[in-house]
């Protein structure tokens, strides 16, 4: 069953409160990791990249007292 607009808004607000932005979501969507968005408790640091230029970098606090460093590149065809 599709989410209602109110459910989508609440989900987006929860992600924003954790520091999860569109770029992080897209990077995870196209690059399998041993964790997913629900595992992210907080984005601790981000270095924003630029398409066809510099990579994005994230330092994440995950559930279960785990941490992750994630990096990804995006060009005109999508995320690498």
Buried (B, 14 or more C-beta within 10 A) or exposed (E): EEEEEEEEEEEEEEBEEBBBBEBBEBBBEEEEEEBEBEBBBEBEEBEEBEEEEEBBBBBBBBEEEEEBEBEBBBEEEEBE
